[in-house]
């Protein structure tokens, strides 16, 4: 682990814990939403400032740019009063573009063998289970948009885990890529339940929010650590 990676971990691990505390103590307060948005901006600026040796790192940095744009519509917009426009679709598009960038970066040495097939089955099973819960609560055009987004998310998660088997990235980085994407996957499952599933327990609502933000911040922090890696390839 190089110095940049150590600094990133030492900053964003405590920040993740701080966000969880603030989100529970001051739920819905504007300053907390500003802090959340600032975190993803600083991750993008950190990634932008890192000297990169590989083309894949530039593509990963571009994905962070799209996340900053997406969070403007999904997070920062929550602080704007009297907003009458539904900005959620724009946020979804931003994350969709971010995940497409990651797919491009993770597709190296693409192949489908036994391990890749087993991984695909595992993700498909999770997708089907989540869909059974959520689809009855999603109507109209939003259902089509959600299914497209879920397909891209599942594919990104699958191909990121498969980097472990494809031997393009070095073993440590491949595992970190898989972990980062799994956290993004968990985060988006939580977001989907928060948006579409009628949960009535305050405890469950709080628990889902905590899981979403912990997985979200750490998932993109790990991606920034990957971008700062000097020995990226196998």
Residue pairs with C-beta under 8 A, 6 or more apart in sequence:
2 228
2 229
2 230
4 50
4 228
5 225
5 228
5 229
8 46
8 221
8 224
8 225
8 228
9 221
9 225
12 39
12 43
12 217
12 218
12 221
13 218
13 221
15 39
15 217
16 213
16 214
16 217
16 218
16 221
19 32
19 35
19 36
19 39
19 213
19 217
20 210
20 213
20 214
22 29
22 32
22 35
23 32
23 209
23 210
23 213
24 206
24 210
26 32
27 206
30 79
33 75
33 76
33 78
33 79
34 76
34 79
36 71
36 75
36 213
37 71
37 72
37 75
37 76
39 217
40 64
40 67
40 68
40 71
40 75
40 220
41 68
43 64
43 220
43 221
43 224
44 61
44 64
44 65
44 67
44 68
46 224
47 60
47 61
47 64
47 223
47 224
47 227
47 228
48 61
48 64
50 57
50 61
50 224
50 227
50 228
52 58
52 61
52 227
53 230
53 232
54 232
54 233
56 105
56 108
56 232
57 226
57 227
57 229
57 232
59 101
59 102
59 104
59 105
60 101
60 102
60 105
60 223
60 226
60 227
61 227
62 101
63 97
63 98
63 99
63 101
63 102
63 105
63 223
64 98
64 220
64 223
64 224
66 94
66 95
66 97
66 98
66 101
67 94
67 95
67 98
67 220
69 94
70 90
70 91
70 92
70 93
70 94
70 95
70 98
71 91
71 94
72 91
72 94
73 87
73 88
73 90
73 91
73 94
74 87
74 88
74 91
74 94
77 83
77 87
88 195
89 145
92 145
92 149
95 149
95 188
96 148
96 149
96 152
99 152
99 153
99 156
99 184
100 152
100 156
102 156
102 160
102 181
102 223
103 152
103 155
103 156
103 159
106 156
106 159
106 160
106 162
106 163
106 177
106 181
107 159
108 163
108 166
108 168
108 169
109 166
109 167
109 168
110 159
110 166
111 166
112 120
113 165
115 162
115 165
116 158
116 162
116 165
119 158
119 161
119 162
120 158
123 154
123 157
123 158
124 154
126 189
127 150
127 154
130 150
130 189
130 192
131 150
133 193
133 197
134 146
134 192
134 193
134 196
134 197
135 143
137 196
137 197
137 198
138 146
138 196
146 192
146 196
150 192
153 184
153 185
153 188
154 185
156 181
156 184
157 181
157 182
157 184
157 185
160 177
160 178
160 180
160 181
160 182
161 178
161 181
161 182
163 169
163 174
163 177
163 178
164 171
164 174
164 175
164 178
166 174
167 234
168 174
168 233
168 234
169 177
169 232
169 233
169 234
170 231
170 232
170 233
170 234
171 234
173 226
173 229
173 231
173 232
174 234
176 222
176 225
176 226
177 226
179 222
180 219
180 220
180 222
180 223
180 226
181 219
182 219
183 215
183 216
183 218
183 219
183 222
184 215
184 216
184 219
184 220
186 211
186 215
187 211
187 212
187 215
187 216
187 219
190 208
190 209
190 211
190 212
190 215
191 212
193 199
193 208
194 205
194 208
194 209
194 212
199 205
199 208
226 232
